[in-house]
């Protein structure tokens, strides 16, 4: 039962319960929205009155009409605003150690379906509630495993070393990059359903923080969004205070600047994104929770502060966030026209802004040097719902020359806010307090892709064609001969070509050179006696450009060897190394993955040419010692009957102890014997 001390629920069991609810009640519908990297499902449970559930697709279509004012007239919109129902989409469990949200959402779903009070009926009859109880499903199952291991064995439990396959806390920093499956699945759900509100549930503050942020707010935000934050937050703070609940507050946490969080997926698509931070669920009771004066002082944003000391347990966590969430849902349901109109206006104003300028479009040259990365960036934007066109013919727009086939992102589209946020150069106001998170992220600069903003309105009248499928960089081989010369565009797929053909001898040019009138840069790949039948399809598929010639060019070159790669992780922290691992996997770079403890085994140079040792964090001493051996009992991290969800990435009978002096000596020996060691962050300073 939710709120029970000492109990946690696996995501798979929450799903079974949700499925049973949907089968038993005509007021609910359950479906899957995708899978994680480890093959676990992400789901949605929709709840409304019976008539609405029967016509769910009709209501979905109505809100979709509000999402695009280019297709919907003002009169049609006003009719929809008065007949449609807002969608309140609540989700939780993106941060696996924050265990309370998924538990609370078990109980909330049941109450919304069966309770007959006027308060709940107002929510059910006037809105549609959608729930994804666990975002990071892989991490949830591991979290429950580790908790019960400690509870049942009375032994030290292993830390939550891995959440998803790749990253931990950073899974809520993937809103722009969209590498992780969980982000992609939620983004697709937002694009499919156009939720009026997307609400993330977290645990990291005293009692209950309701998000507004302190500012500075991202300058691309519509003012309506900022006002919505405050309107709903002040409602929750006030209504909870009216009921005598202390410790519900707003403002003094987070800023509102960077759009990399999951809930910003809603914001960049003109919906209303928000979040809670709740006192930890546990699930064990804290007999005397002591809070510092900085969190218990009475402030204008915290008029009814938390108590300095209290007995706190999982039921407190469930009660406070469930109560506030119900108040928010009720407020939205009772004022449904307000929130639907706001959604319509944000979409409408976004299109109007693109017509009035000063930016009317963005142009991305398709034939630029990094053409594969260019196409990849275009596809990443399309995946997030942004419309991308290609120019039908060459033209000039202001001072921007547009070639036929160039990518054009029109500013007169509903999701232009996303483009504006991603492409603008950030200028975090230096007079503001220390930022909560990143301050700069300009996409084209991060990807080294050329992009131009167009301030000439006539571009909107130029002939262009909407991309209906992913962009594809043109690749292939020109000429004839037994030598292939692959241009160095610095695209990442060059590494894919090399590692995919590890047994093929390749060389790299050390200088720029001319090849039959083509000026090629250092790093071009030369393949003598090439098997063109085998390589040409790959070159084309990877978007690379090559020339077939009769003899090797006269340029200084060296063998382009395929190294044997060792990849070190530490048992203390895998957050940062996971992003590096994800990049290697994406581009097909093989490696042997092992814990720093294994360095002690020695003979590194006989096994590896390159060792990658990504950032871990901590001190030099912690790098050496790893997890301290403070007791006699080992701390295993492996798949077992008691922990069936552990061990997907790596396993150990005892994760304590790092590389030690012996391992460091072996790593030093590896370098002295000619091996290449690649470090990052803390491991570079070690």
C-alpha positions, 0 to 999 in steps of 0.5 A: 500500500502506498505510504507504507514504511519499509515498502517499495513497488516495482514498476512492473507491479505498478503497471499490472495494477494500472492494467487491472484498473483499466480493465475493471473501470470504463473510466481508465485506459492503459497503453504503452508508449515505448521501451527503454534501452534495457527493454522495459516498457514506459506507459500511460494511464488515462483517467476521465469520466466514462464518456470521455474515455470512450471518445478519447481520440475525439478530445485528442483531436480537438486539442491538436487543433488548438496546437496549430493556428495555421489550420484552425480559425479563431472561431473554431478555436473558441468553440473548441476551448469551450468544448474540449478538456485540458489534459493534465499529464503527471509523471514521476520516477525520472530520478530513481532514488526519489521513490515517492512519486510512483508510490503516490501515483498508485493511490492517486489513480485509484482515487481519481477513478472511484471517488465520488466526492464533488472535488474529484468529480470535477477533475474527472468530468472536466479534464483528462488526467494522464499518468506515467508513474515511472519515467526511468523504469530501468533505474526504478527496478534497480532501486527497489532491488538494492533497497530490498537487498539491504532490508532482507539481508541486513547487509550493506546495500549496494549503491544505485550505481546504474540507473538507465543503461547510460546515465543517472541524474543526467537523464533529466538533462536530455531535453535538448539532446534527446539521446535517451529512449525515455526522453524520446518516448515522452517527447513523442507522447507530448507531440501526440497528445498535446498535454495542457500541463506536463507535471514532473514529480521530484524529491529534493527540497523541504516538505513541498516546493512548487516550481516557479523559479527565481529567474532570470527566465529564458527570454524566449518564454511567452509571458503567459507561461511565466504567469501560469507558473505563478498562478498555479503555484500560488493556488497550491501554496494558498490552498494548502495553507488554508488546510493547515499544512506547513512547508508548501512554498515556491520561488526560492529554488531553480531559475527557469533559464535552461530548456534541458529538463524533461518538463521543458519539452512541454514548454518548448511546445507551448504547453505548461511545464512544471514540477514539484520537489518533495521531502524524501519518501524514504521509505523508512521513517525518520524519527526526528527530521531536522531542517536548517534555519535556511529552510524554516525561516518565514519568507514572502515566498514561504509564508507557512514554513516547514517545522524545524523538527518533525517525524517524517515518513513515506505517508507524509510524502504521499499526503503532501504531494497528492493533496497539492497535485489534486488541488492543482488538477481541480483548479485546472479542471474548474478553469479549463477554458482559461488553460485551453485558451492560454494554450491556444494563445501561446501557439497563435502568438508563436506563429504571429511572432514568426510573421512579424520578426525580427527573425523570419527563418533560419537557414542551414546549408545542406552542402556544408562541410559537416553534412552528416552532422548537419542532417543529424541536427535537422533530424533531431529538430524534426524528432522534436516536432519542428517543421523543416523545409528544403529550398526548391531553388536558389535565392537570396534572403537579405544577406543570406544566400540560400542554395537549392536543397538547403534546410529552411526552418520557418519562424511562422510555425507553432514550435518556433519557440523551440528553434528560438531557444536552441539557436539564439546565443545565450547571455546570462545576466551577470548581475543575477545569482549563481545559475542553477544549471547550464547558461549556454547551449547554442545548438549550431555552435555545439554541433559545429554546424553553420546556421544563419538567422534570416531577417528578411520577411520575403523568405516566407514567400519563397518556394520550399518543400516540407521534409516528410522524412528524415534528412539524409546526407548525400554520400557516395564515390565518384571516379574509377580506380582501385584507390579510394580517398574519403574526404575528411569532413570531421563527421563522426561517421568517419569513425564508424567507417574505420571501425566497421572495417577493422581489417581493411588497411587505411591511411590518413593524410597528414597534410592538405592536398589537391586531388584532381581539382578537389582540395582535401584536408589533412585527415582524409582517408586513403584506402589502397586496393579497395574492395569498392563493392564492399565499401561504396555502399557503406560510404553512401549510407554513412553520408561520406564523400569519396573519390576513386583514383588509379594511384595514391595521392602524393601526400605524407600519410600514416597508417590509420590503425584500429586500436584495442580500447579498454574503458575504465569505470569506477564503482563510485559513480558512472554518471559521466562515463555513461555519456562517453559510452553512449557516444561510442555505442552510437558510432560503433566503436568497440571497447572492453568495459571494466571496473578500476579494480581490474587494473590491478590484474596488470598486463594492460599493454598486451590487451589494449592500445588505448584506455579511456578513463572518463570523469568520476569526481572526487579526490585523488584519494577517492580515485585510489581507494574507491568505495571504502572497505569499512566493514567485513561484509562485501558489497556485491553488485550482480544479478541474483534471485534477490537482485534480478535487475542488477548487473546489466552493465558490469558485475562484481562480488565486492565493489569496495576498493578502487584501483589502489596503488597497485592499479595506479602503478599498472596504469603508469606502466601501460603509458610507459610501454607506449599505451595511450591513456585518455582522461577527462575531468577529475581523472585528468587531475588525478 
